[in-house]
Amino acid sequence: NIKKIITLPFDIVKFNKSLLSQLQNEQMYTLIKDNVHLLKSLNKEILFEEIENEEELKYFDKKNKDYIECEYLQGYYYSKPLPISEFVKFLTI
């Protein structure tokens, strides 16, 4: 609900896979993009999770004229979950 978005003390809004899988539907794409725009106007940062392939990544590419603006992407496209020692190694590569 909109009132909760304004009153809860959080800075990052996470969109999960169930919404990402709906981006091929034009109406759902418009709804998600408009919601992201609304959240950005409230100074919220956006995270989309479970990015698994280039097809999903294209929605966040600034070269795409209709891209969805967000600060963070996470998912298997970048890396599987890693133990801390492997994660540190991953960051230094």
Buried (B, 14 or more C-beta within 10 A) or exposed (E): EEEEBEEEEEEEBEBEBEBBEEBEEEEEBEEBBEBBEEBBEEEBBBBBBBBEEEEBBEBBEEEEEEEBEBEEBBBEBEEEEEEEEEEEEEEEE
